Each structure stands twice: as structure tokens, then as C-alpha cells.
Amino acid sequence: QVQLQESGPGLVKPSQTLSLSCTVSGGSIASTYWWSWIRQSPGKGLEYMGAINYDSTYYADSVKGRFTISRDNAKNTMYLLMDSLKPEDTAVYYCNAFSNELYWGQGTQVTVSS
């Protein structure tokens, strides 16, 4: 069974850059799964950020050009690099994996505040 664990700094200032990691176990990040980033801001629903698979990367229009998804096959880890952070980027960030089944990480809190 695929397991995912998000990690990263919890608090950053506006305009700063932050990188989140999603470490995968029980499966390979180089497989044909879709590996996605999703967030949930306070009082809001889930918001799709983007996804990566073995040969493609997609982004939601809301973050295109500011967020970058990448992966390191050797470390079996996916990353979300977020530039020019804004207070409205404050959210719990989740990674998930989808093939025939959907697996979720537990999420990591990101707070953007001065």
C-alpha cells in the first residue's frame, strides 16, 4: 500500500519561497501513478494545485508560473516549490497518489504571515 508523508517549514513570510516534500513509501514515484498536490485553506474546500506523472506535469491556472512540481526518483520524493508566497497561500497542503486507488498523505500546515 502506498504511503505518503508531507513535510516542510510551517511558517514563512510573504514574498518568500518555500519547498514542500512528499516522501513516498510502498510504491515508486517513477511509476505510472499520478502524484498531486492539493491544499485546503481555512474555511474553504480542497483546491487542486497540480500533478506530475512519469512524463508530464500539470498545474492549476491559479498557481501556474508561481508553483513548481518536481520529483527525485532516487529519493522517491515529490516536491512543491512555491514562490512569492502570499497570506492567501496559508493552508494545509496534501499530496496524493492515484492509479486504480487514491492515497493521501496526512497534510502539512503552511502559514504565510509577517
Order of alpha helices (4+ residues) and beta strands (2+ residues): beta-beta-beta-beta-beta-beta-beta-beta-beta-beta-beta
